[in-house]
Each structure stands twice: as structure tokens, then as C-alpha cells.
Amino acid sequence: MELRHIAVLREVAERGSVSAAAALLHCTPSAVSQQIRALERELGTRLTERVGRGIRLTAAGRALADAAPDVAVAVQQA
């Protein structure tokens, strides 16, 4: 699991949209979506779901996004 993918998911959760996260991360919305899809494939579970023209985090996506800061700290300590 790549930490940058988790960080991208966290930004989507905090900003509320792929496009807002992309702007903050200085990349395209497509790049953000691709990273989330890669994370979903790796984990074997859906982290987001489509809602109209946007997305919403699933329960698994929310749990992972909420744990992202703890994961980053654990990696730094290791």
C-alpha cells in the first residue's frame, strides 16, 4: 500500500471532492481518481461511491481516511 494513495484519499475526504483535492495536490482530478482506484484494487474494497456528479467515501474509505494521520506517524517512527 502506497502512502501517497492514502494521503490522496485523506485529501478527498477533507476537501469533499476530487477536484478540490487535485487543486491542493497540484495534479489533475484524473490523477486523483486513478490513485484512489489503485488503492481500491490493492485493498480489494470500494473506498468511494458515485453520488450524482461527485463521490462519497464508503465506510471503509472513511475509516482509512481517518486512520491516515496515524499511518503516516507510524511510518515516520519506523
Secondary structure in CASP SS format (residue, H / E / C, confidence):
PFRMAT SS
TARGET T0000
AUTHOR 0000-0000-0000
METHOD secondary structure of the structure
MODEL  1
M C 1.00
E C 1.00
L H 1.00
R H 1.00
H H 1.00
I H 1.00
A H 1.00
V H 1.00
L H 1.00
R H 1.00
E H 1.00
V H 1.00
A H 1.00
E H 1.00
R H 1.00
G C 1.00
S C 1.00
V H 1.00
S H 1.00
A H 1.00
A H 1.00
A H 1.00
A H 1.00
L H 1.00
L H 1.00
H C 1.00
C C 1.00
T C 1.00
P H 1.00
S H 1.00
A H 1.00
V H 1.00
S H 1.00
Q H 1.00
Q H 1.00
I H 1.00
R H 1.00
A H 1.00
L H 1.00
E H 1.00
R H 1.00
E H 1.00
L H 1.00
G C 1.00
T C 1.00
R C 1.00
L C 1.00
T E 1.00
E E 1.00
R E 1.00
V E 1.00
G C 1.00
R C 1.00
G E 1.00
I E 1.00
R E 1.00
L E 1.00
T C 1.00
A H 1.00
A H 1.00
G H 1.00
R H 1.00
A H 1.00
L H 1.00
A H 1.00
D H 1.00
A H 1.00
A H 1.00
P H 1.00
D H 1.00
V H 1.00
A H 1.00
V H 1.00
A H 1.00
V H 1.00
Q H 1.00
Q H 1.00
A C 1.00
END
